[in-house]
Amino acid sequence: MIYIDTSVALAHLLAEDRRPSPSLWRETVFTSRLLEYEVWTRINARGLNVSHGETVRNFLAHLAFVELERPILTRALEPYPVVVRTLDALHLASMDFLRVQGQKVVLASYDGRMVTAARQMGFALADV
C-alpha cells in the first residue's frame, strides 16, 4: 500500500515541476484524513478554490483515508527517532497504525524531513 503525504498530493494537483508518475495512481493509495484539511487549506490560501475545487474533490474521492482515531492520536504524542513537526507526526502515526494492522506501508513524499523520519522508522519509500 502506498501512503501519500501532502507534498505529493499538492504536486499532483498543482502540476508542479516534480510530480508523481501516473503509475502511482494505479496503486492502492492511502493517506490520513489530515491530508484533506492540508490540501484545502493550501488551495484556499492560494485562491484556487474556484479553479481547482472540482479537481480537488475528484482527487480526494479516489483516496482511501485513515481516520484520526484515538490510537493514531496517542501514537503521535510519543517520541520519534528524529525531530518531527506536528502534522508529520500525525502522518507518521497514521502510517504506523496501518503497519501495526499488518499492512506493508510504502511512503510517497517529497518532504525531506518526512522521508528521513519514515526511513528511521523502517518504512520503505516509493520512487516518486
DSSP file (Angstrom, degrees, kcal/mol; ACC not computed):
  #  RESIDUE AA STRUCTURE BP1 BP2  ACC     N-H-->O    O-->H-N    N-H-->O    O-->H-N    TCO  KAPPA ALPHA  PHI   PSI    X-CA   Y-CA   Z-CA
    1    1 A M              0   0    0      0, 0.0   105,-2.5     0, 0.0     2,-0.5   0.000 360.0 360.0 360.0 137.2    0.0    0.0    0.0
    2    2 A I  E     -ab  29 106A   0     26,-2.3    28,-3.5   103,-0.2     2,-0.6  -0.840 360.0-160.5 -97.8 128.4    1.2    3.5   -0.9
    3    3 A Y  E     -ab  30 107A   0    103,-3.2   105,-2.9    -2,-0.5     2,-0.4  -0.945  11.1-161.0-107.1 119.7    0.8    6.2    1.7
    4    4 A I  E     - b   0 108A   0     26,-2.4    28,-0.4    -2,-0.6     2,-0.2  -0.784   1.9-152.9-101.6 145.6    1.0    9.7    0.2
    5    5 A D    >>  -     0   0    0    103,-1.7     4,-1.7    -2,-0.4     3,-0.8  -0.531  38.8 -90.5-103.6-179.7    1.6   12.8    2.2
    6    6 A T  H 3> S+     0   0    0      1,-0.2     4,-2.8     2,-0.2     5,-0.3   0.791 119.7  64.9 -64.8 -30.4    0.5   16.3    1.3
    7    7 A S  H 3> S+     0   0    0      1,-0.2     4,-1.7     2,-0.2    -1,-0.2   0.894 107.0  42.8 -61.4 -38.2    3.6   17.2   -0.7
    8    8 A V  H <> S+     0   0    0     -3,-0.8     4,-2.2   100,-0.3    -2,-0.2   0.903 113.6  51.3 -73.8 -42.3    2.8   14.5   -3.3
    9    9 A A  H  X S+     0   0    0     -4,-1.7     4,-2.7     1,-0.2     5,-0.2   0.935 113.3  44.5 -60.8 -46.8   -0.9   15.5   -3.3
   10   10 A L  H  X S+     0   0    0     -4,-2.8     4,-2.7     2,-0.2     6,-0.2   0.883 110.6  54.0 -68.1 -37.7   -0.2   19.1   -3.9
   11   11 A A  H  <>S+     0   0    0     -4,-1.7     5,-1.8    -5,-0.3     4,-0.4   0.910 113.2  44.4 -60.7 -40.8    2.5   18.4   -6.5
   12   12 A H  H ><5S+     0   0    0     -4,-2.2     3,-0.7     3,-0.2    -2,-0.2   0.941 117.5  43.2 -67.6 -48.3   -0.1   16.3   -8.4
   13   13 A L  H 3<5S+     0   0    0     -4,-2.7    -2,-0.2     1,-0.2    -1,-0.2   0.832 119.7  41.1 -69.7 -33.5   -2.9   18.8   -8.1
   14   14 A L  T 3<5S-     0   0    0     -4,-2.7    -1,-0.2    -5,-0.2    -2,-0.2   0.300 103.6-124.7-101.8   9.5   -0.9   21.9   -8.8
   15   15 A A  T < 5 -     0   0    0     -3,-0.7    -3,-0.2    -4,-0.4    -4,-0.1   0.906  43.8-178.3  49.2  50.6    1.1   20.4  -11.7
   16   16 A E      < -     0   0    0     -5,-1.8    -1,-0.1     2,-0.2    -5,-0.0  -0.229  43.2 -98.8 -72.7 168.5    4.4   21.3  -10.0
   17   17 A D  S    S+     0   0    0      1,-0.2     2,-0.7     2,-0.0    -1,-0.1   0.879 116.7  53.4 -55.6 -40.6    7.8   20.5  -11.7
   18   18 A R  S    S+     0   0    0     92,-0.0    -2,-0.2     0, 0.0    -1,-0.2  -0.877  75.3 159.3-102.0 111.8    8.1   17.4   -9.5
   19   19 A R        -     0   0    0     -2,-0.7   -11,-0.1    -4,-0.1   -10,-0.1  -0.958  41.7-101.8-133.3 150.8    5.0   15.2   -9.8
   20   20 A P        -     0   0    0      0, 0.0   108,-0.1     0, 0.0     5,-0.1  -0.358  45.8 -97.1 -69.8 151.9    4.4   11.5   -9.2
   21   21 A S    >>  -     0   0    0    106,-0.3     3,-1.8     1,-0.1     4,-0.5  -0.338  29.4-117.6 -62.5 145.9    4.3    9.1  -12.1
   22   22 A P  G >4 S+     0   0    0      0, 0.0     3,-0.8     0, 0.0     4,-0.3   0.776 112.8  70.2 -56.4 -25.1    0.8    8.2  -13.3
   23   23 A S  G >4 S+     0   0    0      1,-0.2     3,-1.4     2,-0.2     4,-0.4   0.786  84.7  68.7 -64.8 -25.4    1.6    4.6  -12.3
   24   24 A L  G X4 S+     0   0    0     -3,-1.8     3,-1.6     1,-0.3    -1,-0.2   0.894  94.2  56.0 -57.6 -39.5    1.4    5.7   -8.6
   25   25 A W  G << S+     0   0    0     -3,-0.8    -1,-0.3    -4,-0.5    -2,-0.2   0.539  94.9  66.2 -76.6  -5.8   -2.3    6.3   -9.0
   26   26 A R  G <  S+     0   0    0     -3,-1.4    -1,-0.3    -4,-0.3    -2,-0.2   0.574  93.1  79.2 -85.4 -10.7   -2.8    2.7  -10.2
   27   27 A E  S <  S-     0   0    0     -3,-1.6     2,-0.7    -4,-0.4    -3,-0.0  -0.392 102.9 -89.5 -85.9 168.0   -1.8    1.5   -6.8
   28   28 A T        -     0   0    0     -2,-0.1   -26,-2.3    35,-0.0     2,-0.6  -0.747  51.1-159.3 -77.0 116.2   -3.9    1.5   -3.6
   29   29 A V  E     +a    2   0A   0     -2,-0.7    35,-2.3    33,-0.3     2,-0.3  -0.890  13.2 179.8-109.9 122.6   -3.2    4.9   -2.3
   30   30 A F  E     +ac   3  64A   0    -28,-3.5   -26,-2.4    -2,-0.6     2,-0.3  -0.780   6.1 160.9-114.4 159.4   -3.9    5.7    1.4
   31   31 A T  E     - c   0  65A   0     33,-1.8    35,-2.6    -2,-0.3     2,-0.2  -0.967  41.3 -86.1-162.8 171.4   -3.5    8.8    3.5
   32   32 A S  E >>  - c   0  66A   0    -28,-0.4     3,-1.8    -2,-0.3     4,-0.5  -0.551  35.5-118.8 -80.4 150.2   -4.6   10.4    6.7
   33   33 A R  H >> S+     0   0    0     33,-2.3     3,-1.0     1,-0.3     4,-0.9   0.788 111.6  76.7 -56.2 -25.9   -7.8   12.4    6.8
   34   34 A L  H 3> S+     0   0    0     32,-0.3     4,-2.3     1,-0.2     3,-0.4   0.845  81.7  65.5 -52.4 -37.2   -5.4   15.2    7.8
   35   35 A L  H <> S+     0   0    0     -3,-1.8     4,-3.0     1,-0.2     5,-0.3   0.876  94.1  58.6 -57.5 -39.3   -4.3   15.4    4.1
   36   36 A E  H <X S+     0   0    0     -3,-1.0     4,-2.1    -4,-0.5    -1,-0.2   0.914 109.8  43.2 -57.1 -43.3   -7.8   16.6    3.1
   37   37 A Y  H  X S+     0   0    0     -4,-0.9     4,-2.1    -3,-0.4    -1,-0.2   0.881 113.8  50.7 -71.4 -39.2   -7.5   19.6    5.5
   38   38 A E  H  X S+     0   0    0     -4,-2.3     4,-2.0     2,-0.2    -2,-0.2   0.926 112.0  47.5 -64.0 -44.2   -4.0   20.4    4.5
   39   39 A V  H  X S+     0   0    0     -4,-3.0     4,-2.7     1,-0.2     5,-0.2   0.950 113.2  46.5 -63.8 -50.0   -4.9   20.3    0.8
   40   40 A W  H  X S+     0   0    0     -4,-2.1     4,-2.9    -5,-0.3     5,-0.3   0.881 110.2  54.4 -62.7 -36.8   -7.9   22.5    1.1
   41   41 A T  H  X S+     0   0    0     -4,-2.1     4,-2.2     1,-0.2    -1,-0.2   0.925 112.5  43.2 -61.6 -43.7   -6.1   25.0    3.3
   42   42 A R  H  X S+     0   0    0     -4,-2.0     4,-1.5     2,-0.2    -2,-0.2   0.900 114.3  49.8 -68.4 -41.3   -3.4   25.4    0.7
   43   43 A I  H  <>S+     0   0    0     -4,-2.7     5,-2.7     1,-0.2     6,-0.4   0.934 114.8  44.4 -62.7 -46.6   -5.9   25.6   -2.2
   44   44 A N  H ><5S+     0   0    0     -4,-2.9     3,-1.4     1,-0.2    -2,-0.2   0.887 109.2  56.3 -65.9 -39.4   -7.9   28.2   -0.4
   45   45 A A  H 3<5S+     0   0    0     -4,-2.2    -1,-0.2     1,-0.3    -2,-0.2   0.828 109.5  46.7 -62.6 -31.1   -4.8   30.2    0.7
   46   46 A R  T 3<5S-     0   0    0     -4,-1.5    -1,-0.3    -3,-0.2    -2,-0.2   0.403 114.5-117.3 -90.7   2.5   -3.8   30.5   -3.0
   47   47 A G  T < 5S+     0   0    0     -3,-1.4     4,-0.3    -4,-0.2     3,-0.3   0.807  78.8 124.9  68.9  29.1   -7.3   31.5   -4.0
   48   48 A L     >< +     0   0    0     -5,-2.7     4,-2.9    -6,-0.2     5,-0.4   0.257  29.3 106.8-104.5  11.1   -7.7   28.4   -6.2
   49   49 A N  H  > S+     0   0    0     -6,-0.4     4,-0.8     1,-0.2    -1,-0.2   0.843  85.6  41.6 -62.7 -33.5  -10.9   27.0   -4.7
   50   50 A V  H  4 S+     0   0    0     -3,-0.3     4,-0.4     2,-0.2    -1,-0.2   0.942 121.3  39.2 -77.4 -49.3  -13.0   28.0   -7.8
   51   51 A S  H  4 S+     0   0    0     -4,-0.3    -2,-0.2     1,-0.2     4,-0.2   0.808 132.9  24.3 -73.0 -29.0  -10.5   27.0  -10.5
   52   52 A H  H  X S+     0   0    0     -4,-2.9     4,-2.7     2,-0.1     5,-0.2   0.447  91.7 100.7-115.0  -2.9   -9.3   23.8   -8.7
   53   53 A G  H  X S+     0   0    0     -4,-0.8     4,-2.5    -5,-0.4     5,-0.2   0.893  85.7  44.4 -55.1 -48.8  -12.2   22.9   -6.5
   54   54 A E  H  > S+     0   0    0     -4,-0.4     4,-2.5     1,-0.2    -1,-0.2   0.904 113.8  51.0 -65.2 -40.2  -13.7   20.2   -8.6
   55   55 A T  H  > S+     0   0    0      2,-0.2     4,-2.4     1,-0.2    -2,-0.2   0.911 111.1  48.8 -62.3 -42.5  -10.3   18.7   -9.4
   56   56 A V  H  X S+     0   0    0     -4,-2.7     4,-2.9     2,-0.2     5,-0.2   0.936 111.1  49.4 -63.4 -47.0   -9.5   18.5   -5.7
   57   57 A R  H  X S+     0   0    0     -4,-2.5     4,-1.8    -5,-0.2    -2,-0.2   0.917 112.9  47.1 -60.3 -43.4  -12.9   16.9   -4.8
   58   58 A N  H  X S+     0   0    0     -4,-2.5     4,-0.6     2,-0.2    -1,-0.2   0.905 112.8  49.7 -64.1 -41.5  -12.4   14.3   -7.5
   59   59 A F  H >< S+     0   0    0     -4,-2.4     3,-1.4     1,-0.2     4,-0.2   0.950 111.5  47.4 -61.2 -50.6   -8.8   13.6   -6.4
   60   60 A L  H >< S+     0   0    0     -4,-2.9     3,-1.4     1,-0.3    -1,-0.2   0.828 103.5  63.2 -62.7 -31.9   -9.8   13.2   -2.8
   61   61 A A  H 3< S+     0   0    0     -4,-1.8    -1,-0.3     1,-0.3    -2,-0.2   0.717 100.5  53.8 -65.8 -19.8  -12.7   10.9   -3.7
   62   62 A H  T << S+     0   0    0     -3,-1.4   -33,-0.3    -4,-0.6     2,-0.3   0.395  92.9  90.1 -96.9   2.8  -10.2    8.4   -5.1
   63   63 A L  S <  S-     0   0    0     -3,-1.4     2,-0.6    -4,-0.2   -33,-0.2  -0.714  72.5-131.4 -98.5 150.7   -8.1    8.1   -1.9
   64   64 A A  E     -c   30   0A   0    -35,-2.3   -33,-1.8    -2,-0.3     2,-0.4  -0.895  30.7-148.7 -96.2 125.7   -8.5    5.7    0.9
   65   65 A F  E     -c   31   0A   0     -2,-0.6     2,-0.6   -35,-0.2   -33,-0.2  -0.766  13.6-150.1-103.8 140.4   -8.5    7.6    4.2
   66   66 A V  E     -c   32   0A   0    -35,-2.6   -33,-2.3    -2,-0.4   -32,-0.3  -0.938  29.5-132.5 -99.7 121.0   -7.3    6.6    7.6
   67   67 A E        -     0   0    0     -2,-0.6     2,-2.3   -35,-0.2     5,-0.1  -0.410  20.9-107.9 -75.2 151.9   -9.3    8.5   10.2
   68   68 A L        +     0   0    0     -2,-0.1    -1,-0.1     4,-0.1     2,-0.1  -0.480  56.4 171.0 -80.7  72.4   -7.6   10.2   13.0
   69   69 A E    >>  -     0   0    0     -2,-2.3     4,-2.2     1,-0.1     3,-0.8  -0.297  49.3 -92.3 -80.1 166.9   -8.8    7.8   15.7
   70   70 A R  H 3> S+     0   0    0      1,-0.2     4,-2.8     2,-0.2     5,-0.2   0.844 122.3  55.4 -51.9 -44.6   -7.5    7.7   19.3
   71   71 A P  H 3> S+     0   0    0      0, 0.0     4,-2.0     0, 0.0    -1,-0.2   0.875 111.1  46.1 -61.3 -33.8   -4.7    5.1   18.7
   72   72 A I  H <> S+     0   0    0     -3,-0.8     4,-2.2     2,-0.2    -2,-0.2   0.932 113.6  47.5 -71.0 -46.1   -3.2    7.3   16.0
   73   73 A L  H  X S+     0   0    0     -4,-2.2     4,-0.6     1,-0.2    -1,-0.2   0.880 112.4  50.7 -63.3 -37.4   -3.5   10.5   18.1
   74   74 A T  H >< S+     0   0    0     -4,-2.8     3,-1.0    -5,-0.2     4,-0.4   0.920 109.7  49.6 -65.6 -43.9   -2.0    8.7   21.0
   75   75 A R  H >< S+     0   0    0     -4,-2.0     3,-1.6     1,-0.2    -2,-0.2   0.873 102.6  62.0 -62.8 -36.6    1.0    7.4   18.9
   76   76 A A  H 3< S+     0   0    0     -4,-2.2    -1,-0.2     1,-0.3    -2,-0.2   0.739  98.6  57.8 -62.8 -21.4    1.5   11.0   17.6
   77   77 A L  T << S+     0   0    0     -3,-1.0    -1,-0.3    -4,-0.6    -2,-0.2   0.626  92.7  87.5 -81.8 -14.1    2.2   12.1   21.2
   78   78 A E  S <  S-     0   0    0     -3,-1.6    -3,-0.0    -4,-0.4     0, 0.0  -0.363  90.4 -84.7 -84.6 164.8    5.1    9.6   21.6
   79   79 A P        -     0   0    0      0, 0.0    -1,-0.1     0, 0.0     4,-0.1  -0.260  36.7-151.2 -67.3 155.3    8.7   10.2   20.6
   80   80 A Y        -     0   0    0      2,-0.2     4,-0.1     4,-0.1    37,-0.0  -0.836  29.7-109.6-119.7 160.4   10.0    9.7   17.1
   81   81 A P  S    S+     0   0    0      0, 0.0     2,-0.3     0, 0.0    36,-0.0   0.702 104.8  24.6 -67.9 -17.1   13.6    8.7   16.1
   82   82 A V  S    S-     0   0    0     31,-0.0     2,-0.3    35,-0.0    -2,-0.2  -0.916 103.7 -81.4-136.3 164.5   14.1   12.3   14.8
   83   83 A V        -     0   0    0     -2,-0.3     2,-0.3    -4,-0.1    34,-0.1  -0.517  54.6-174.4 -67.9 129.9   12.5   15.6   15.5
   84   84 A V        -     0   0    0     -2,-0.3     2,-0.1    -4,-0.1    -4,-0.1  -0.909  24.3-115.3-127.2 155.3    9.3   15.9   13.6
   85   85 A R     >  -     0   0    0     -2,-0.3     4,-2.5     1,-0.1     5,-0.2  -0.436  38.3-103.8 -80.8 163.0    6.7   18.6   13.0
   86   86 A T  H  > S+     0   0    0      1,-0.2     4,-1.7     2,-0.2     5,-0.1   0.913 119.5  44.6 -57.3 -50.0    3.2   18.2   14.4
   87   87 A L  H  > S+     0   0    0      1,-0.2     4,-2.0     2,-0.2    -1,-0.2   0.863 112.6  52.6 -67.8 -34.1    1.5   17.4   11.1
   88   88 A D  H  > S+     0   0    0      2,-0.2     4,-3.2     1,-0.2     5,-0.3   0.899 105.5  55.5 -64.3 -39.4    4.3   15.0   10.1
   89   89 A A  H  X S+     0   0    0     -4,-2.5     4,-2.4     1,-0.2    -2,-0.2   0.892 107.6  49.3 -60.1 -38.7    3.8   13.2   13.5
   90   90 A L  H  X S+     0   0    0     -4,-1.7     4,-1.8     2,-0.2    -1,-0.2   0.895 112.6  46.7 -68.5 -39.1    0.2   12.7   12.6
   91   91 A H  H  X S+     0   0    0     -4,-2.0     4,-2.3     2,-0.2    -2,-0.2   0.937 114.3  47.4 -65.4 -46.0    1.0   11.3    9.2
   92   92 A L  H  X S+     0   0    0     -4,-3.2     4,-2.7     1,-0.2    -2,-0.2   0.884 110.7  51.8 -63.6 -38.4    3.7    9.0   10.6
   93   93 A A  H  X S+     0   0    0     -4,-2.4     4,-2.3    -5,-0.3    -1,-0.2   0.875 108.7  51.6 -65.6 -36.5    1.4    7.8   13.4
   94   94 A S  H  X S+     0   0    0     -4,-1.8     4,-2.0     2,-0.2    -2,-0.2   0.914 111.3  47.2 -64.6 -42.7   -1.2    7.0   10.7
   95   95 A M  H  X S+     0   0    0     -4,-2.3     4,-2.2     2,-0.2    -2,-0.2   0.913 111.7  50.5 -63.8 -42.9    1.4    5.0    8.8
   96   96 A D  H  X S+     0   0    0     -4,-2.7     4,-2.6     1,-0.2    -2,-0.2   0.889 107.4  54.5 -62.8 -39.6    2.5    3.2   12.0
   97   97 A F  H  X S+     0   0    0     -4,-2.3     4,-1.5     1,-0.2    -1,-0.2   0.926 108.7  48.1 -59.3 -46.1   -1.2    2.4   12.7
   98   98 A L  H  <>S+     0   0    0     -4,-2.0     5,-2.2     1,-0.2    -1,-0.2   0.897 111.1  51.0 -62.4 -40.1   -1.5    0.8    9.3
   99   99 A R  H ><5S+     0   0    0     -4,-2.2     3,-2.0     1,-0.2    -2,-0.2   0.911 107.0  52.8 -64.5 -42.5    1.7   -1.2    9.8
  100  100 A V  H 3<5S+     0   0    0     -4,-2.6    -1,-0.2     1,-0.3    -2,-0.2   0.817 103.1  59.7 -61.9 -29.8    0.5   -2.4   13.2
  101  101 A Q  T 3<5S-     0   0    0     -4,-1.5    -1,-0.3    -5,-0.2    -2,-0.2   0.430 129.2 -98.9 -78.2   1.4   -2.6   -3.6   11.5
  102  102 A G  T < 5S+     0   0    0     -3,-2.0     2,-0.3     1,-0.3    -3,-0.2   0.547  78.0 138.3  95.5   8.9   -0.4   -5.8    9.3
  103  103 A Q      < -     0   0    0     -5,-2.2     2,-0.8    -6,-0.1    -1,-0.3  -0.640  54.7-129.3 -87.9 143.9   -0.2   -3.6    6.2
  104  104 A K        -     0   0    0     -2,-0.3     2,-0.5    19,-0.0    -5,-0.0  -0.846  33.2-160.8 -89.1 112.2    3.0   -3.1    4.3
  105  105 A V        -     0   0    0     -2,-0.8    19,-0.9   -10,-0.1     2,-0.5  -0.832  14.1-172.8-105.1 129.2    3.2    0.7    4.0
  106  106 A V  E     -bd   2 124A   0   -105,-2.5  -103,-3.2    -2,-0.5     2,-0.4  -0.984  20.2-135.8-119.8 126.8    5.4    2.5    1.5
  107  107 A L  E     -bd   3 125A   0     17,-2.6    19,-3.7    -2,-0.5     2,-0.5  -0.664  12.5-165.1 -89.0 134.7    5.7    6.3    1.8
  108  108 A A  E     +b    4   0A   0   -105,-2.9  -103,-1.7    -2,-0.4  -100,-0.3  -0.977  34.0 141.0-112.6 115.1    5.4    8.6   -1.2
  109  109 A S        -     0   0    0     -2,-0.5    19,-0.2    17,-0.3  -103,-0.0  -0.996  47.1-162.0-154.5 149.0    6.7   12.0   -0.2
  110  110 A Y        +     0   0    0     -2,-0.3     2,-0.7   -92,-0.0     3,-0.1   0.331  68.3 106.0-105.8   0.7    8.8   15.0   -1.5
  111  111 A D     >  -     0   0    0      1,-0.2     4,-2.7     2,-0.0     5,-0.2  -0.737  59.9-155.8 -88.6 112.6    9.3   16.3    2.1
  112  112 A G  H  > S+     0   0    0     -2,-0.7     4,-2.4     1,-0.2    -1,-0.2   0.862  92.6  49.8 -57.4 -40.9   12.9   15.6    3.1
  113  113 A R  H  > S+     0   0    0      2,-0.2     4,-2.3     1,-0.2    -1,-0.2   0.893 112.1  48.4 -66.6 -39.1   12.1   15.7    6.9
  114  114 A M  H  > S+     0   0    0      2,-0.2     4,-2.7     1,-0.2     5,-0.2   0.916 111.4  50.0 -66.3 -42.8    9.2   13.3    6.4
  115  115 A V  H  X S+     0   0    0     -4,-2.7     4,-2.6     2,-0.2    -2,-0.2   0.920 110.8  49.8 -61.3 -44.8   11.3   10.9    4.3
  116  116 A T  H  X S+     0   0    0     -4,-2.4     4,-2.3    -5,-0.2    -2,-0.2   0.931 112.9  45.9 -60.5 -46.9   14.1   11.0    6.9
  117  117 A A  H  X S+     0   0    0     -4,-2.3     4,-1.4     2,-0.2    -2,-0.2   0.923 113.3  49.0 -63.9 -44.4   11.7   10.2    9.8
  118  118 A A  H  <>S+     0   0    0     -4,-2.7     5,-2.6     1,-0.2     4,-0.3   0.917 111.1  50.2 -62.4 -43.0    9.9    7.4    7.8
  119  119 A R  H ><5S+     0   0    0     -4,-2.6     3,-1.6     1,-0.2    -1,-0.2   0.924 108.7  52.2 -60.4 -44.5   13.2    5.9    6.9
  120  120 A Q  H 3<5S+     0   0    0     -4,-2.3    -1,-0.2     1,-0.3    -2,-0.2   0.786 107.8  53.2 -62.6 -26.9   14.3    6.0   10.6
  121  121 A M  T 3<5S-     0   0    0     -4,-1.4    -1,-0.3    -3,-0.3    -2,-0.2   0.434 123.3-105.6 -88.6  -0.1   11.1    4.2   11.5
  122  122 A G  T < 5 +     0   0    0     -3,-1.6     2,-0.3    -4,-0.3    -3,-0.2   0.644  68.8 147.0  89.4  14.6   11.8    1.4    9.0
  123  123 A F      < -     0   0    0     -5,-2.6    -1,-0.3    -6,-0.2   -17,-0.1  -0.617  46.2-123.9 -84.6 144.4    9.3    2.4    6.3
  124  124 A A  E     -d  106   0A   0    -19,-0.9   -17,-2.6    -2,-0.3     2,-0.4  -0.465  25.0-130.7 -77.4 157.6   10.1    1.8    2.6
  125  125 A L  E     -d  107   0A   0    -19,-0.2   -17,-0.2    -2,-0.1     2,-0.2  -0.925   9.5-130.2-116.9 138.1    9.9    4.7    0.2
  126  126 A A        -     0   0    0    -19,-3.7     2,-1.2    -2,-0.4   -17,-0.3  -0.533  28.2-112.8 -79.5 150.1    8.1    4.9   -3.1
  127  127 A D              0   0    0     -2,-0.2  -106,-0.3     1,-0.2    -1,-0.1  -0.723 360.0 360.0 -85.5  97.0   10.1    6.1   -6.1
  128  128 A V              0   0    0     -2,-1.2    -1,-0.2   -19,-0.2   -20,-0.1   0.364 360.0 360.0-115.7 360.0    8.3    9.5   -6.8
